[in-house]
Amino acid sequence: MPPTSPTAYLFGETLAKLEGEELETTFLAEIIPHHRAAIEMAQLELERGTSPDIRTHAENIIANQQHQIDQFTRWLDEWYGLTPEEAMAQAPEEARQEMETLEAETSQMVEELRQVSAGEDFDVAFVRMMVPHHQAGIIEFLEPQSRAVHPELRVAATSGITTQEMQVADFLTWLSGQV
């Protein structure tokens, strides 16, 4: 299984240095494309995977993360008058560099997944990539969970952590039965 991106930890440290609006907008600028990538991987699972359990997880990822993308995009607009792209452009330089690295790593992960043939091997590849992807998301959610200005963002971050932790546990359990 690929490790959790070291850049995700750096980004978590960067978020820990931010306050208020800057924390919220920088977090939202990153988590939206992060969720889009998870949805893209989950759609590939629905096209190529065979495990009913993993396909159900993929459907849940698509539903939950699309809901959060819509919610987060709306909040960026309502609270700060920003699109996700505008929020990204105004993020601190250090955060922008980390977000670009994370996006490149995620694109590479999606590309690698696209190379895997349909069937049981695809299920395994999807799970092996989704675990570190979710772990990176959990890291990103930590600061807004405790320090976001808007209580609804703190709640959404808590929900994101809980959902992704449960899926990681389910994925690891499922993987352990594949050996």
Backbone as CSV, one residue per row, in Angstrom:
resi,resn,N_x,N_y,N_z,CA_x,CA_y,CA_z,C_x,C_y,C_z
1,MET,0.851,-1.179,0.000,0.000,0.000,0.000,0.899,1.246,0.000
2,PRO,0.584,2.205,-0.853,1.396,3.431,-0.832,1.247,4.125,0.523
3,PRO,2.291,4.813,0.971,2.174,5.530,2.245,1.290,6.768,2.093
4,THR,0.811,7.265,3.213,0.123,8.552,3.210,1.138,9.594,2.750
5,SER,0.724,10.471,1.892,1.626,11.474,1.340,2.299,12.289,2.437
6,PRO,3.624,12.353,2.433,4.304,13.233,3.389,3.857,14.698,3.232
7,THR,3.482,15.066,2.030,3.018,16.439,1.789,1.714,16.707,2.539
8,ALA,0.880,15.675,2.733,-0.358,15.860,3.499,-0.031,16.280,4.934
9,TYR,1.026,15.702,5.497,1.429,16.083,6.859,1.948,17.522,6.876
10,LEU,2.725,17.881,5.848,3.222,19.261,5.751,2.055,20.242,5.630
11,PHE,1.074,19.877,4.804,-0.093,20.741,4.638,-0.858,20.865,5.955
12,GLY,-0.973,19.761,6.691,-1.610,19.811,8.016,-0.881,20.778,8.938
13,GLU,0.462,20.764,8.884,1.254,21.697,9.690,1.029,23.138,9.232
14,THR,0.917,23.329,7.925,0.656,24.668,7.399,-0.708,25.165,7.881
15,LEU,-1.732,24.306,7.802,-3.062,24.689,8.283,-3.014,25.062,9.766
16,ALA,-2.167,24.363,10.543,-2.073,24.623,11.985,-1.543,26.030,12.268
17,LYS,-0.855,26.628,11.305,-0.310,27.985,11.482,-1.326,29.070,11.094
18,LEU,-2.414,28.666,10.439,-3.384,29.639,9.920,-4.513,29.850,10.918
19,GLU,-5.175,30.990,10.786,-6.285,31.346,11.674,-7.472,31.826,10.842
20,GLY,-8.662,31.709,11.423,-9.859,32.359,10.904,-10.147,32.101,9.440
21,GLU,-10.407,33.199,8.723,-10.764,33.109,7.304,-9.681,32.402,6.505
22,GLU,-8.414,32.706,6.791,-7.330,32.098,6.020,-7.295,30.582,6.220
23,LEU,-7.532,30.113,7.433,-7.601,28.669,7.698,-8.752,28.057,6.899
24,GLU,-9.927,28.666,6.996,-11.102,28.093,6.333,-10.945,28.078,4.814
25,THR,-10.550,29.195,4.233,-10.477,29.255,2.766,-9.365,28.359,2.220
26,THR,-8.240,28.272,2.932,-7.139,27.420,2.471,-7.532,25.947,2.563
27,PHE,-8.144,25.557,3.672,-8.629,24.187,3.821,-9.631,23.850,2.711
28,LEU,-10.618,24.716,2.513,-11.652,24.436,1.515,-11.070,24.380,0.106
29,ALA,-10.072,25.220,-0.160,-9.423,25.197,-1.480,-8.752,23.853,-1.746
30,GLU,-8.287,23.171,-0.704,-7.615,21.877,-0.871,-8.592,20.708,-0.835
31,ILE,-9.536,20.732,0.088,-10.379,19.543,0.274,-11.319,19.327,-0.915
32,ILE,-11.710,20.385,-1.599,-12.625,20.222,-2.736,-11.967,19.402,-3.852
33,PRO,-10.774,19.752,-4.347,-10.153,18.890,-5.362,-9.761,17.517,-4.813
34,HIS,-9.434,17.450,-3.524,-9.125,16.155,-2.891,-10.345,15.234,-2.997
35,HIS,-11.522,15.760,-2.676,-12.758,14.980,-2.778,-13.069,14.638,-4.239
36,ARG,-12.830,15.574,-5.144,-13.092,15.286,-6.570,-12.277,14.084,-7.034
37,ALA,-11.034,14.000,-6.586,-10.178,12.868,-6.967,-10.722,11.561,-6.393
38,ALA,-11.195,11.591,-5.149,-11.778,10.385,-4.549,-13.000,9.937,-5.337
39,ILE,-13.812,10.889,-5.774,-14.991,10.561,-6.578,-14.562,9.935,-7.903
40,GLU,-13.530,10.501,-8.511,-13.039,9.947,-9.778,-12.570,8.503,-9.591
41,MET,-11.854,8.240,-8.508,-11.393,6.873,-8.237,-12.582,5.958,-7.954
42,ALA,-13.564,6.456,-7.208,-14.740,5.648,-6.887,-15.549,5.335,-8.147
43,GLN,-15.612,6.278,-9.079,-16.324,6.009,-10.341,-15.603,4.915,-11.133
44,LEU,-14.283,4.930,-11.094,-13.533,3.855,-11.752,-13.834,2.510,-11.097
45,GLU,-13.953,2.496,-9.772,-14.303,1.263,-9.060,-15.659,0.750,-9.539
46,LEU,-16.628,1.643,-9.709,-17.951,1.203,-10.167,-17.883,0.656,-11.591
47,GLU,-16.990,1.207,-12.417,-16.843,0.722,-13.790,-16.110,-0.615,-13.855
48,ARG,-15.119,-0.808,-12.997,-14.200,-1.948,-13.169,-14.149,-2.939,-12.026
49,GLY,-14.623,-2.537,-10.846,-14.521,-3.428,-9.686,-15.591,-4.504,-9.696
50,THR,-15.372,-5.547,-8.907,-16.325,-6.652,-8.841,-16.847,-6.929,-7.431
51,SER,-16.160,-6.458,-6.401,-16.574,-6.735,-5.023,-17.808,-5.908,-4.665
52,PRO,-18.910,-6.570,-4.286,-20.105,-5.815,-3.893,-19.820,-4.859,-2.717
53,ASP,-19.017,-5.303,-1.739,-18.701,-4.459,-0.580,-17.940,-3.210,-1.005
54,ILE,-16.951,-3.386,-1.849,-16.116,-2.256,-2.256,-16.909,-1.327,-3.184
55,ARG,-17.749,-1.903,-4.017,-18.586,-1.079,-4.892,-19.559,-0.229,-4.049
56,THR,-20.096,-0.806,-2.966,-20.968,-0.040,-2.061,-20.194,1.110,-1.434
57,HIS,-18.955,0.846,-1.010,-18.121,1.929,-0.470,-17.908,3.014,-1.531
58,ALA,-17.672,2.594,-2.767,-17.460,3.573,-3.848,-18.705,4.447,-4.027
59,GLU,-19.879,3.827,-3.991,-21.125,4.597,-4.108,-21.256,5.591,-2.955
60,ASN,-20.884,5.160,-1.742,-20.957,6.035,-0.574,-19.957,7.182,-0.675
61,ILE,-18.763,6.892,-1.178,-17.745,7.939,-1.367,-18.288,8.995,-2.324
62,ILE,-18.857,8.543,-3.431,-19.397,9.486,-4.421,-20.485,10.350,-3.789
63,ALA,-21.424,9.728,-3.100,-22.539,10.483,-2.514,-22.062,11.440,-1.420
64,ASN,-21.276,10.934,-0.478,-20.843,11.751,0.666,-19.929,12.886,0.237
65,GLN,-18.975,12.569,-0.630,-17.993,13.585,-0.967,-18.560,14.605,-1.957
66,GLN,-19.492,14.192,-2.820,-20.150,15.176,-3.685,-20.987,16.125,-2.838
67,HIS,-21.643,15.573,-1.823,-22.423,16.424,-0.911,-21.504,17.459,-0.250
68,GLN,-20.332,17.013,0.230,-19.416,17.955,0.875,-18.855,18.967,-0.129
69,ILE,-18.544,18.535,-1.335,-18.058,19.479,-2.355,-19.093,20.580,-2.581
70,ASP,-20.353,20.174,-2.751,-21.420,21.152,-2.986,-21.556,22.101,-1.792
71,GLN,-21.535,21.535,-0.593,-21.658,22.316,0.640,-20.471,23.273,0.783
72,PHE,-19.258,22.758,0.601,-18.055,23.568,0.790,-17.957,24.672,-0.264
73,THR,-18.349,24.364,-1.485,-18.328,25.365,-2.556,-19.326,26.480,-2.237
74,ARG,-20.503,26.090,-1.759,-21.531,27.070,-1.386,-21.043,27.937,-0.219
75,TRP,-20.422,27.321,0.795,-19.935,28.083,1.944,-18.842,29.069,1.526
76,LEU,-17.922,28.632,0.678,-16.877,29.552,0.199,-17.514,30.795,-0.426
77,ASP,-18.540,30.576,-1.214,-19.229,31.686,-1.879,-19.989,32.541,-0.867
78,GLU,-20.790,31.887,-0.008,-21.627,32.633,0.945,-20.786,33.387,1.976
79,TRP,-19.750,32.757,2.499,-18.972,33.351,3.584,-17.918,34.337,3.080
80,TYR,-17.311,34.039,1.930,-16.146,34.810,1.497,-16.228,35.328,0.061
81,GLY,-17.307,34.990,-0.659,-17.458,35.451,-2.034,-16.401,34.886,-2.968
82,LEU,-15.950,33.659,-2.680,-14.864,33.043,-3.448,-15.306,31.755,-4.125
83,THR,-14.713,31.480,-5.273,-14.792,30.151,-5.880,-13.637,29.331,-5.293
84,PRO,-13.673,28.011,-5.441,-12.532,27.210,-4.965,-11.213,27.657,-5.616
85,GLU,-11.263,28.013,-6.883,-10.055,28.441,-7.595,-9.524,29.766,-7.031
86,GLU,-10.442,30.683,-6.714,-10.024,31.959,-6.116,-9.442,31.748,-4.720
87,ALA,-10.042,30.823,-3.966,-9.514,30.514,-2.633,-8.107,29.936,-2.748
88,MET,-7.893,29.073,-3.725,-6.572,28.487,-3.957,-5.570,29.590,-4.294
89,ALA,-5.972,30.518,-5.165,-5.063,31.578,-5.614,-4.659,32.511,-4.479
90,GLN,-5.507,32.680,-3.472,-5.171,33.603,-2.387,-4.579,32.896,-1.168
91,ALA,-4.412,31.580,-1.242,-3.812,30.837,-0.125,-2.353,31.263,0.045
92,PRO,-1.825,31.123,1.254,-0.406,31.441,1.453,0.479,30.621,0.508
93,GLU,1.613,31.193,0.131,2.516,30.563,-0.839,2.871,29.128,-0.447
94,GLU,3.222,28.922,0.804,3.598,27.588,1.279,2.451,26.598,1.055
95,ALA,1.241,27.012,1.387,0.071,26.147,1.215,-0.178,25.872,-0.266
96,ARG,-0.041,26.892,-1.111,-0.259,26.693,-2.558,0.725,25.667,-3.108
97,GLN,1.977,25.761,-2.700,2.976,24.793,-3.184,2.621,23.383,-2.730
98,GLU,2.203,23.246,-1.472,1.817,21.927,-0.965,0.580,21.412,-1.686
99,MET,-0.401,22.296,-1.953,-1.612,21.882,-2.666,-1.279,21.434,-4.087
100,GLU,-0.357,22.128,-4.744,0.061,21.722,-6.097,0.724,20.347,-6.064
101,THR,1.567,20.110,-5.067,2.212,18.805,-4.924,1.174,17.719,-4.670
102,LEU,0.239,17.989,-3.758,-0.817,17.013,-3.465,-1.648,16.714,-4.704
103,GLU,-1.960,17.744,-5.472,-2.749,17.541,-6.691,-1.981,16.684,-7.698
104,ALA,-0.684,16.933,-7.831,0.138,16.136,-8.759,0.209,14.681,-8.293
105,GLU,0.397,14.478,-6.988,0.454,13.110,-6.456,-0.877,12.389,-6.670
106,THR,-1.968,13.106,-6.447,-3.291,12.505,-6.610,-3.560,12.180,-8.078
107,SER,-3.179,13.074,-8.964,-3.355,12.811,-10.403,-2.580,11.567,-10.816
108,GLN,-1.375,11.427,-10.286,-0.573,10.239,-10.594,-1.255,8.978,-10.061
109,MET,-1.825,9.063,-8.850,-2.520,7.923,-8.268,-3.719,7.523,-9.143
110,VAL,-4.490,8.505,-9.583,-5.651,8.225,-10.436,-5.187,7.602,-11.751
111,GLU,-4.105,8.123,-12.303,-3.569,7.588,-13.566,-3.131,6.142,-13.395
112,GLU,-2.457,5.845,-12.284,-2.046,4.460,-12.001,-3.266,3.556,-11.891
113,LEU,-4.307,4.041,-11.250,-5.525,3.248,-11.099,-6.162,2.983,-12.464
114,ARG,-6.113,3.961,-13.351,-6.674,3.789,-14.697,-5.972,2.664,-15.475
115,GLN,-4.738,2.359,-15.099,-3.965,1.333,-15.805,-4.318,-0.088,-15.355
116,VAL,-5.080,-0.210,-14.269,-5.400,-1.529,-13.712,-6.605,-2.114,-14.439
117,SER,-6.497,-3.393,-14.782,-7.584,-4.090,-15.481,-8.779,-4.290,-14.561
118,ALA,-9.942,-4.423,-15.185,-11.169,-4.684,-14.445,-11.082,-6.031,-13.737
119,GLY,-11.842,-6.163,-12.650,-11.897,-7.423,-11.913,-11.420,-7.267,-10.483
120,GLU,-11.107,-8.420,-9.869,-10.703,-8.418,-8.455,-9.433,-7.607,-8.227
121,ASP,-8.507,-7.644,-9.200,-7.278,-6.857,-9.048,-7.591,-5.371,-8.958
122,PHE,-8.635,-4.948,-9.649,-9.002,-3.537,-9.581,-9.508,-3.190,-8.187
123,ASP,-10.341,-4.052,-7.613,-10.840,-3.813,-6.256,-9.669,-3.604,-5.293
124,VAL,-8.679,-4.481,-5.369,-7.518,-4.403,-4.476,-6.750,-3.102,-4.718
125,ALA,-6.516,-2.772,-5.977,-5.772,-1.543,-6.296,-6.530,-0.311,-5.801
126,PHE,-7.842,-0.291,-6.000,-8.654,0.831,-5.544,-8.527,1.008,-4.032
127,VAL,-8.678,-0.075,-3.287,-8.612,-0.006,-1.827,-7.217,0.420,-1.374
128,ARG,-6.189,-0.142,-2.012,-4.810,0.192,-1.628,-4.484,1.665,-1.889
129,MET,-5.163,2.293,-2.815,-4.947,3.713,-3.078,-5.891,4.600,-2.262
130,MET,-7.079,4.100,-1.996,-8.054,4.909,-1.260,-7.667,5.054,0.208
131,VAL,-7.015,4.054,0.781,-6.628,4.142,2.198,-5.700,5.338,2.432
132,PRO,-4.565,5.467,1.731,-3.729,6.649,1.985,-4.402,7.957,1.543
133,HIS,-5.265,7.887,0.530,-5.989,9.091,0.108,-6.897,9.576,1.250
134,HIS,-7.643,8.651,1.848,-8.500,9.006,2.981,-7.658,9.479,4.171
135,GLN,-6.530,8.818,4.416,-5.691,9.222,5.544,-5.197,10.657,5.364
136,ALA,-4.872,11.031,4.138,-4.480,12.418,3.864,-5.652,13.364,4.131
137,GLY,-6.852,12.955,3.725,-8.044,13.771,3.983,-8.286,13.969,5.474
138,ILE,-8.085,12.912,6.253,-8.266,12.995,7.708,-7.299,14.035,8.287
139,ILE,-6.051,14.004,7.835,-5.051,14.978,8.297,-5.529,16.394,7.969
140,GLU,-6.048,16.581,6.756,-6.491,17.907,6.321,-7.685,18.408,7.141
141,PHE,-8.530,17.499,7.600,-9.724,17.873,8.364,-9.420,18.254,9.814
142,LEU,-8.254,17.897,10.344,-7.995,18.052,11.780,-8.073,19.496,12.272
143,GLU,-7.393,20.415,11.604,-7.390,21.799,12.077,-8.773,22.450,11.987
144,PRO,-9.466,22.342,10.835,-10.808,22.953,10.799,-11.783,22.292,11.770
145,GLN,-11.563,21.023,12.088,-12.456,20.349,13.040,-12.452,21.074,14.384
146,SER,-11.298,21.520,14.804,-11.218,22.137,16.130,-11.177,23.662,16.091
147,ARG,-10.770,24.259,14.940,-10.497,25.696,14.963,-11.206,26.527,13.899
148,ALA,-12.053,25.903,13.082,-12.771,26.704,12.079,-13.644,27.746,12.779
149,VAL,-13.792,28.894,12.148,-14.618,29.979,12.683,-16.093,29.560,12.676
150,HIS,-16.523,28.954,11.571,-17.927,28.587,11.404,-18.191,27.218,12.036
151,PRO,-19.147,27.143,12.975,-19.425,25.862,13.631,-19.848,24.773,12.642
152,GLU,-20.553,25.163,11.569,-20.988,24.143,10.604,-19.798,23.521,9.882
153,LEU,-18.708,24.251,9.719,-17.503,23.677,9.119,-16.815,22.752,10.116
154,ARG,-16.836,23.113,11.405,-16.267,22.208,12.421,-17.026,20.882,12.414
155,VAL,-18.352,20.951,12.321,-19.181,19.738,12.295,-18.904,18.928,11.025
156,ALA,-18.826,19.593,9.879,-18.558,18.895,8.619,-17.186,18.228,8.642
157,ALA,-16.199,18.877,9.245,-14.865,18.292,9.347,-14.892,17.056,10.245
158,THR,-15.618,17.137,11.349,-15.755,15.976,12.240,-16.410,14.819,11.499
159,SER,-17.454,15.122,10.761,-18.151,14.100,9.969,-17.210,13.495,8.925
160,GLY,-16.422,14.341,8.256,-15.477,13.848,7.260,-14.460,12.905,7.867
161,ILE,-13.948,13.260,9.042,-12.980,12.389,9.728,-13.629,11.056,10.066
162,THR,-14.798,11.100,10.682,-15.486,9.875,11.115,-15.769,8.957,9.936
163,THR,-16.314,9.505,8.874,-16.651,8.701,7.688,-15.404,8.071,7.083
164,GLN,-14.358,8.871,6.929,-13.155,8.349,6.283,-12.427,7.346,7.181
165,GLU,-12.441,7.563,8.508,-11.829,6.579,9.408,-12.559,5.242,9.337
166,MET,-13.897,5.290,9.286,-14.672,4.043,9.196,-14.371,3.326,7.881
167,GLN,-14.290,4.079,6.786,-13.997,3.450,5.503,-12.589,2.860,5.490
168,VAL,-11.609,3.570,6.054,-10.250,3.035,6.121,-10.251,1.721,6.901
169,ALA,-10.935,1.689,8.040,-10.998,0.457,8.837,-11.652,-0.671,8.038
170,ASP,-12.753,-0.374,7.357,-13.418,-1.386,6.532,-12.513,-1.852,5.403
171,PHE,-11.821,-0.921,4.768,-10.932,-1.273,3.655,-9.783,-2.160,4.141
172,LEU,-9.195,-1.819,5.279,-8.081,-2.613,5.806,-8.556,-4.008,6.200
173,THR,-9.742,-4.095,6.776,-10.312,-5.406,7.124,-10.540,-6.223,5.859
174,TRP,-11.123,-5.590,4.837,-11.379,-6.281,3.579,-10.062,-6.742,2.940
175,LEU,-9.073,-5.858,2.928,-7.768,-6.202,2.344,-7.139,-7.379,3.056
176,SER,-7.263,-7.423,4.381,-6.647,-8.517,5.154,-7.238,-9.862,4.767
177,GLY,-8.465,-9.868,4.268,-9.089,-11.109,3.812,-8.726,-11.477,2.379
178,GLN,-8.010,-10.614,1.691,-7.651,-10.851,0.277,-6.303,-11.553,0.138
179,VAL,-5.555,-11.615,1.246,-4.184,-12.153,1.155,-4.180,-13.646,0.983
